[in-house]
Amino acid sequence: MKWSTATELDNDYFEIEHSLNGKDFTAIAKVKANGSGTTEHSYTYLDENITAGKHFYRITDVDKNGTKRYSQVITLSSGAVSALQLYPNPAVSFISVAASSLLQGNEFTISSLTGQTVVKGVIGKQQIDVQKLTSGNYLFSIKTKDGELIKTQFLKR
């Protein structure tokens, strides 16, 4: 997560808050502020304990006198792409889909890079026949139950 301030006046620190439901936030980190100044300052924080799914974050700006200001809530989705693997890649006659249990039962499509859908199905423990596809790059997409679209590419030889 990256953010910046245009100016700071008696800033003490920033508190990074996390939520799984967008309502109940818990402080997960504290980043020391620059303090005071009229020049832009940039800050970063990396949440290394993230799990698959939706995550909500906000930043609390805390002044030296205890005054707090909250940022807008941002939503991030994580883990889905790393929970999806296609093999072999490049493929000749089939691809196998290794997907986390979170993705099982979701719809998938295989499309040409021009956007034409060439194969549709549901993620399970199966191999997908790609023998009839012409050689080239294809986009494998999964639409999750909450409407998120996860994409990865593979090469058909």
Secondary structure per residue as TSV (DSSP state, phi and psi in degrees):
chain	resnum	aa	ss	phi	psi
A	1	M	-	360.0	135.2
A	2	K	E	-126.9	142.2
A	3	W	E	-152.0	164.9
A	4	S	E	-144.5	160.0
A	5	T	E	-119.4	141.0
A	6	A	S	-78.6	-42.1
A	7	T	-	-142.5	158.8
A	8	E	B	-137.0	139.9
A	9	L	S	-134.5	106.7
A	10	D	S	58.4	33.3
A	11	N	E	-71.1	138.5
A	12	D	E	-100.8	-56.8
A	13	Y	E	-160.4	168.3
A	14	F	E	-113.9	135.8
A	15	E	E	-109.1	125.3
A	16	I	E	-91.8	126.0
A	17	E	E	-116.7	144.5
A	18	H	E	-126.7	147.9
A	19	S	E	-148.2	147.6
A	20	L	S	-95.3	-15.4
A	21	N	S	-118.3	-2.9
A	22	G	S	81.3	3.0
A	23	K	S	-122.2	-46.2
A	24	D	S	-99.4	105.5
A	25	F	-	-101.6	145.8
A	26	T	E	-127.8	136.1
A	27	A	E	-69.5	129.5
A	28	I	E	-116.2	-14.1
A	29	A	E	-162.9	159.1
A	30	K	E	-128.9	130.8
A	31	V	E	-119.8	122.9
A	32	K	E	-64.3	131.7
A	33	A	-	-82.6	163.4
A	34	N	-	-70.3	-29.1
A	35	G	-	113.0	-89.1
A	36	S	S	-139.2	149.1
A	37	G	B	161.7	164.2
A	38	T	S	-111.2	7.0
A	39	T	S	-103.2	156.7
A	40	E	-	-69.4	138.7
A	41	H	E	-126.3	136.8
A	42	S	E	-109.1	145.0
A	43	Y	E	-133.7	153.9
A	44	T	E	-141.0	153.6
A	45	Y	-	-151.0	136.6
A	46	L	-	-116.5	120.7
A	47	D	-	-84.3	104.6
A	48	E	T	-88.5	-5.5
A	49	N	T	-105.3	30.5
A	50	I	-	-82.0	144.3
A	51	T	-	-113.9	171.5
A	52	A	S	-64.1	143.5
A	53	G	E	122.4	-170.7
A	54	K	E	-86.4	140.9
A	55	H	E	-133.6	141.1
A	56	F	E	-116.0	136.5
A	57	Y	E	-132.1	151.0
A	58	R	E	-148.1	159.2
A	59	I	E	-115.5	130.7
A	60	T	E	-103.3	121.8
A	61	D	E	-91.8	115.1
A	62	V	E	-111.6	122.6
A	63	D	E	-83.4	167.6
A	64	K	T	-63.4	-25.1
A	65	N	T	-89.6	4.2
A	66	G	S	94.1	-5.3
A	67	T	-	-64.3	135.8
A	68	K	E	-119.2	142.2
A	69	R	E	-131.3	135.2
A	70	Y	E	-104.2	139.3
A	71	S	-	-78.2	173.0
A	72	Q	-	-66.1	154.4
A	73	V	-	-81.8	132.7
A	74	I	E	-112.4	148.2
A	75	T	E	-114.1	131.2
A	76	L	E	-127.4	145.5
A	77	S	E	-111.4	139.7
A	78	S	E	-140.0	156.6
A	79	G	S	87.0	-21.6
A	80	A	T	-66.0	-44.2
A	81	V	T	-67.1	-42.6
A	82	S	T	-69.3	-18.9
A	83	A	T	-86.6	5.9
A	84	L	E	-127.1	124.4
A	85	Q	E	-137.1	138.6
A	86	L	E	-111.0	137.0
A	87	Y	E	-152.8	154.3
A	88	P	S	-70.4	153.8
A	89	N	S	-137.7	106.5
A	90	P	S	-75.3	151.2
A	91	A	B	-101.2	151.9
A	92	V	S	-113.9	-56.9
A	93	S	S	-119.2	-21.2
A	94	F	E	-154.2	161.6
A	95	I	E	-125.8	144.4
A	96	S	E	-104.1	144.6
A	97	V	E	-111.5	117.9
A	98	A	E	-102.4	108.3
A	99	A	E	-129.8	146.4
A	100	S	-	-64.3	162.4
A	101	S	T	-61.0	-22.5
A	102	L	T	-64.5	-26.0
A	103	L	T	-99.3	-12.1
A	104	Q	T	-59.9	136.6
A	105	G	T	87.1	-4.8
A	106	N	-	-83.6	153.6
A	107	E	E	-74.6	144.8
A	108	F	E	-128.6	157.4
A	109	T	E	-136.0	147.9
A	110	I	E	-113.6	126.0
A	111	S	E	-127.5	151.8
A	112	S	E	-70.4	165.9
A	113	L	T	-69.6	-12.0
A	114	T	T	-86.1	-4.0
A	115	G	S	99.7	-0.3
A	116	Q	-	-77.6	124.4
A	117	T	E	-74.3	127.8
A	118	V	E	-115.0	-23.0
A	119	V	E	-146.2	140.9
A	120	K	E	-131.3	153.1
A	121	G	E	-177.9	-166.2
A	122	V	E	-124.6	136.1
A	123	I	-	-66.3	126.3
A	124	G	S	-148.9	-157.4
A	125	K	S	-101.3	64.3
A	126	Q	-	-131.8	166.3
A	127	Q	E	-97.5	147.1
A	128	I	E	-107.6	123.8
A	129	D	E	-72.8	121.9
A	130	V	-	-122.8	15.1
A	131	Q	T	-58.2	-36.4
A	132	K	T	-80.9	-8.5
A	133	L	S	-75.6	143.3
A	134	T	-	-74.0	158.9
A	135	S	S	-61.7	140.0
A	136	G	E	151.0	-175.5
A	137	N	E	-90.9	141.4
A	138	Y	E	-132.9	155.3
A	139	L	E	-107.0	123.9
A	140	F	E	-102.4	120.9
A	141	S	E	-123.8	141.4
A	142	I	E	-122.2	131.6
A	143	K	E	-101.0	116.0
A	144	T	-	-76.1	167.8
A	145	K	T	-63.4	-24.7
A	146	D	T	-95.6	12.3
A	147	G	S	92.1	-2.2
A	148	E	-	-72.5	142.6
A	149	L	E	-108.5	122.0
A	150	I	E	-112.3	130.9
A	151	K	E	-129.9	146.7
A	152	T	E	-149.6	157.6
A	153	Q	E	-106.7	155.6
A	154	F	E	-145.0	160.5
A	155	L	E	-108.3	130.1
A	156	K	E	-104.2	125.8
A	157	R	-	-96.9	360.0
